[in-house]
């Protein structure tokens, strides 16, 4: 399922997000739950949850059988401007 999700993200979802200055990274797929990281203009955007559910999740559910949910993970390195985790 990981490869199928990755393919849809790369071919259908990522190009459209890029048109608005955003980006998406596939983090993991486990038991039908897809974890992604929204970056670029999508990171911190007030509409990111809407985009996640109504575009990303809807597209993946339509194209990849078995996808139950799409969840955004937050990378604290981006949030706090930290380049390294360990010093």
Wavefront OBJ file of the C-alpha trace (Angstrom):
o trace
v 0.000 0.000 0.000
v 2.914 2.374 0.706
v 4.011 2.389 -2.944
v 0.454 2.963 -4.203
v -0.016 5.915 -1.827
v 3.398 7.296 -2.743
v 2.535 7.137 -6.443
v -0.749 9.014 -6.026
v 0.924 11.664 -3.876
v 3.738 12.175 -6.385
v 1.560 12.192 -9.515
v -1.707 13.785 -8.419
v -1.469 15.551 -5.065
v 2.006 17.067 -4.888
v 1.816 18.941 -8.228
v -1.407 20.680 -7.211
v -0.073 21.663 -3.799
v 3.089 22.971 -5.468
v 0.982 25.331 -7.580
v 0.101 27.116 -4.325
v 3.635 26.967 -2.903
v 2.996 23.937 -0.711
v 4.468 20.485 -0.508
v 3.697 17.111 1.028
v 5.931 14.309 2.274
v 4.772 10.751 2.872
v 5.889 9.666 6.345
v 4.267 6.247 6.800
v 1.333 3.984 6.014
v 0.118 1.613 8.739
v -3.219 -0.220 8.961
v -4.834 2.116 6.446
v -3.670 5.263 8.224
v -1.500 7.476 6.044
v 0.812 9.914 7.838
v 2.039 12.917 5.890
v 3.964 16.089 6.591
v 2.721 19.291 4.982
v 5.535 21.721 4.218
v 6.119 24.944 2.343
v 3.096 27.230 2.214
v 0.933 24.384 3.602
v 2.833 24.312 6.906
v 0.901 26.481 9.322
v -1.713 27.504 6.747
v -5.143 27.962 8.353
v -6.690 25.965 5.493
v -4.268 23.028 5.782
v -6.737 20.827 7.689
v -9.368 21.445 5.013
v -6.822 20.585 2.300
v -5.754 17.479 4.198
v -9.270 16.064 4.574
v -11.101 17.321 1.507
v -8.304 16.969 -1.020
v -5.489 14.688 0.185
v -7.588 12.166 2.118
v -10.438 12.176 -0.412
v -8.043 11.605 -3.325
v -6.168 8.803 -1.568
v -9.382 7.050 -0.475
v -10.651 7.223 -4.043
v -7.442 5.943 -5.666
v -6.004 3.488 -3.113
v -8.232 0.764 -1.630
v -7.747 0.357 2.109
v -6.884 3.953 2.988
v -8.968 4.814 6.043
v -7.548 8.131 7.206
v -4.849 10.692 6.465
v -3.119 12.338 9.410
v -0.661 15.234 9.352
v 2.395 14.885 11.547
v 4.070 17.983 12.914
v 7.842 18.217 12.671
v 9.019 20.220 15.666
v 12.240 21.074 13.833
v 10.235 23.189 11.383
v 8.005 24.637 14.084
v 10.866 25.800 16.284
v 13.486 26.445 13.614
v 15.806 23.727 14.910
v 18.223 22.301 12.343
v 19.602 19.416 14.427
v 17.890 17.231 16.964
v 21.049 16.391 18.898
v 23.955 18.756 19.438
l 1 2 3 4 5 6 7 8 9 10 11 12 13 14 15 16 17 18 19 20 21 22 23 24 25 26 27 28 29 30 31 32 33 34 35 36 37 38 39 40 41 42 43 44 45 46 47 48 49 50 51 52 53 54 55 56 57 58 59 60 61 62 63 64 65 66 67 68 69 70 71 72 73 74 75 76 77 78 79 80 81 82 83 84 85 86 87
